[in-house]
């Protein structure tokens, strides 16, 4: 990619609703959602990068950060080439990446983070209930076990939450994650809409004349 693209990050502990908010935002004009999970799911397993990914994932090992970011970059570049994502008119909304400070450092070359929406939930019991229901709904019974959910929560606290300290505090917007998706969306858009208008508002007005 020739230049960094404007970006917003969705952040929060497992069960905070990052994926849900990302999908909804992706339907709002001016925003383009890309989840790291979707990048993994659409990876060509027969490609060189796909083989590298499979080498680690088949052993149950974590994919190295540089490989993860390279997969993400290639996926985004393809969507830009096909004009599925238009960086001159849309804010890229990411969830699931960066997962740690190393990934945040590697991504700096490609994204210009304008805002971080931190979906906050201090009620771990509410998150446990939400994650358990989701796992059963998606037929992932093993993921519904409390010890599995708590382990994911602990990994988030030790590895992912420190990413917030990597970015300037003034671009971080805290949003209460407990509420209906619509309620959370309203507060999320209150944080992101002014940034979108600042970046592209004048351009859209010119196009409307």
Secondary structure as GFF3:
##gff-version 3
##sequence-region A 1 209
A	DSSP	beta_strand	5	12	.	.	.	ID=ss1
A	DSSP	alpha_helix	18	25	.	.	.	ID=ss2
A	DSSP	beta_strand	31	35	.	.	.	ID=ss3
A	DSSP	alpha_helix	36	41	.	.	.	ID=ss4
A	DSSP	alpha_helix	48	57	.	.	.	ID=ss5
A	DSSP	alpha_helix	65	81	.	.	.	ID=ss6
A	DSSP	beta_strand	91	95	.	.	.	ID=ss7
A	DSSP	alpha_helix	101	107	.	.	.	ID=ss8
A	DSSP	beta_strand	111	120	.	.	.	ID=ss9
A	DSSP	alpha_helix	124	137	.	.	.	ID=ss10
A	DSSP	three_ten_helix	141	144	.	.	.	ID=ss11
A	DSSP	alpha_helix	146	155	.	.	.	ID=ss12
A	DSSP	pi_helix	156	160	.	.	.	ID=ss13
A	DSSP	three_ten_helix	161	166	.	.	.	ID=ss14
A	DSSP	three_ten_helix	169	171	.	.	.	ID=ss15
A	DSSP	beta_strand	172	176	.	.	.	ID=ss16
A	DSSP	alpha_helix	181	196	.	.	.	ID=ss17
A	DSSP	pi_helix	197	201	.	.	.	ID=ss18
A	DSSP	alpha_helix	202	208	.	.	.	ID=ss19
###
